[in-house]
Amino acid sequence: MRIEFDRDTCIGMFNCVAEWERFVEDIDAGKATLVGSDEANPDLYVREVPGGEEFEAKMAARVCPVDAITVYDGDDQVIP
């Protein structure tokens, strides 16, 4: 399972931070940061979801008010 985070779309509500510890607040930028991710494209960050953290990753995606977070299981989009 992997997660993709579009940081450009993020509006800094930080709901994801409350749901999954892999997201942290970047107060200076007014956006969240996906810890341990790689920048796949400008402002698109990707990382594998560690085993046992699938639920938290899905919840972080579900609570994002602007759908900046997408979860995939293989090639299939799971969330949103």
Beta strands, then each sheet from edge to edge (+ up, - down):
strand 1: 2-6
strand 2: 23-26
strand 3: 31-34
strand 4: 38-41
strand 5: 44-48
strand 6: 69-73
strand 7: 76-79
sheet 1: 4+ 5- 1+ 6- 7+
sheet 2: 2+ 3-
end
